[in-house]
């Protein structure tokens, strides 16, 4: 909790001192040319197992929450918990009710599969998987099964393609990125496609990719693979924007 509050404080101080970005209460406040930030939790540990604290963090700008990282907390199990992970706890269901009341996005990245399905049943708001790939293309626990892809797509959600080689394939190339995007499109449709590269959270990058400045190379690979330009634009951010624009404005 202390670390999360400190990060928000550092961000707000930086903007007050002239950092060229803006913290958005709603995506419709974004202005082209000015980087806009929306805050999220990757794991709900900052709530210290107390769903009541969600209201305060929402007031600070948090608009999306994933229940877990890879481990266990008071809300659910992450995907690296034991051989038989559990689903949502009572606190987890309470947290989802509060998230729905506030109009927040639920991120199901990292959660164990029992919790994934419990959360879809318990939550009627917008649902995403912010960073994961397709398990049928590369069998890794962090990637999504076809049933999970279809479930997210049926809710109007998005799945963000990760550039981490361990989630892409044996080599981790642009061709692997294309293969995952094409499979997500085939199973979930073009509106499920999104970018979730996780460049600040990985320890290696695809062959020939050195950072965000090389994103046009991946875009070119998708176009060369035959994806229509509007669908590539959706993957690059259009589908994220369409989902976030549906969130309610704060008072």
Secondary structure, DSSP 8 states (H G I E B T S, - for coil): -HHHHHHHHHHHHHHHTT-SEEE-SSGGG--TTSEEE-EEEESGGGGTT-GGGHHHHHHTTEEEEES-SSSB-SS-BBTTSSSS-----HHHHHHHHHHHHHT-EEE-TTB-HHHHHHHHHH--S-EEBSS--BTTTS--TTSB-HHHHHHHHHTT--EEE---HHHH-SS--HHHHHHHHHHHHHHH-GGGEEE---TTT-S---TT--SGGGHHHHHHHHHHTT--HHHHHIIIIIHHHHHHTTS----
